[in-house]
Amino acid sequence: MQSQNRMFDDFVKMMNGAAGTFAGMTREAEGAFRDRVRDWIGGLDMVSRDEFEAVKAIAVAAREEAQALRARIEALEAANAPAARRSRGAPGGGAARTAGDGGAGS
C-alpha cells in the first residue's frame, strides 16, 4: 500500500509541475503574440483615436461653413435675380445702367 501511495504522490507532483510549466508556456506565448500583434498594428498606417476625433471636428466645421456659404450664395443670387430680370427688359435693347459704371453708355 505504501509503495502505491508514494507512486501516486510522485505522479501527482509530476502532473502539478507539468501544469505549472504549461501555464508558464501559455503566458509566455500569449505575451509574445500580443507583442507581435502590437508590432504589426504599429507598422500599419493607422491614426490614434485622438487624431481621428480632431480631424472629424475639423471636417464638421468645414461642412458647416460650406453650408453657411451655400446659403449666403443662394441669398445673393435670389437678391440679384430681380435686378437681372429688370436689366433684360430695359428699354434701349442694352443692359441697364448701374451706379457702378458712372451712367456712361457704351
C-alpha positions in Angstrom: 0.0 0.0 0.0 2.8 2.4 1.0 4.5 2.0 -2.4 1.3 2.7 -4.3 0.8 5.9 -2.3 4.3 7.0 -2.9 4.0 6.3 -6.7 0.7 8.1 -6.7 2.2 11.1 -4.9 5.1 11.2 -7.3 2.7 11.1 -10.2 0.6 14.0 -8.8 3.8 16.1 -8.2 4.9 15.4 -11.8 1.5 16.5 -13.1 1.4 19.6 -11.0 4.8 20.5 -12.3 3.7 19.9 -15.9 0.6 22.0 -15.3 2.8 24.9 -14.0 5.1 24.5 -16.9 2.2 24.6 -19.4 0.7 27.6 -17.7 4.1 29.4 -17.9 4.4 28.5 -21.6 0.9 29.8 -22.2 1.6 33.1 -20.5 4.9 33.4 -22.5 3.2 32.5 -25.8 0.4 35.0 -25.1 2.8 37.8 -24.3 4.8 37.0 -27.5 1.6 37.0 -29.5 0.5 40.4 -28.1 3.9 41.9 -28.9 3.7 40.6 -32.5 0.2 42.0 -32.9 1.2 45.3 -31.4 4.2 45.4 -33.8 2.1 44.5 -36.8 -0.6 47.1 -36.0 2.1 49.7 -35.2 3.5 49.1 -38.7 0.2 49.8 -40.3 -0.6 53.4 -41.2 -3.3 53.9 -38.6 -4.2 57.0 -36.6 -4.9 57.3 -32.9 -8.4 58.0 -31.7 -7.4 61.5 -30.6 -6.2 62.3 -34.1 -9.3 60.9 -35.7 -11.6 62.9 -33.4 -9.6 66.1 -34.2 -9.9 65.6 -37.9 -13.5 64.7 -37.6 -14.2 68.0 -35.7 -12.3 69.9 -38.5 -14.5 68.2 -41.1 -17.7 69.0 -39.3 -16.6 72.7 -39.0 -15.8 72.8 -42.7 -19.1 71.2 -43.6 -21.0 73.8 -41.5 -19.0 76.6 -43.1 -19.7 75.3 -46.6 -23.5 75.1 -45.8 -23.4 78.7 -44.5 -21.6 79.9 -47.6 -24.0 78.0 -49.8 -27.0 79.7 -48.1 -25.3 83.1 -48.5 -24.7 82.5 -52.2 -28.3 81.4 -52.7 -29.5 84.6 -50.8 -27.2 86.8 -53.0 -28.5 85.1 -56.2 -32.1 85.5 -55.1 -31.5 89.1 -54.4 -29.7 89.6 -57.7 -32.4 87.7 -59.7 -35.0 90.6 -59.8 -32.2 93.0 -60.9 -31.2 90.6 -63.7 -34.8 90.4 -64.9 -35.2 94.2 -64.9 -32.0 94.6 -66.9 -33.1 92.2 -69.6 -36.4 94.0 -70.0 -34.8 97.5 -70.0 -35.7 99.8 -72.9 -33.0 100.6 -75.4 -32.0 97.0 -76.1 -28.9 97.1 -73.9 -28.0 96.5 -70.4 -29.4 98.8 -67.8 -27.1 101.4 -66.4 -25.8 100.8 -62.9 -24.4 103.1 -60.3 -21.0 101.4 -60.7 -20.5 102.4 -64.3 -21.0 106.1 -63.8 -24.0 106.3 -66.1 -21.9 106.2 -69.2 -23.2 104.0 -72.0 -21.1 102.2 -74.5 
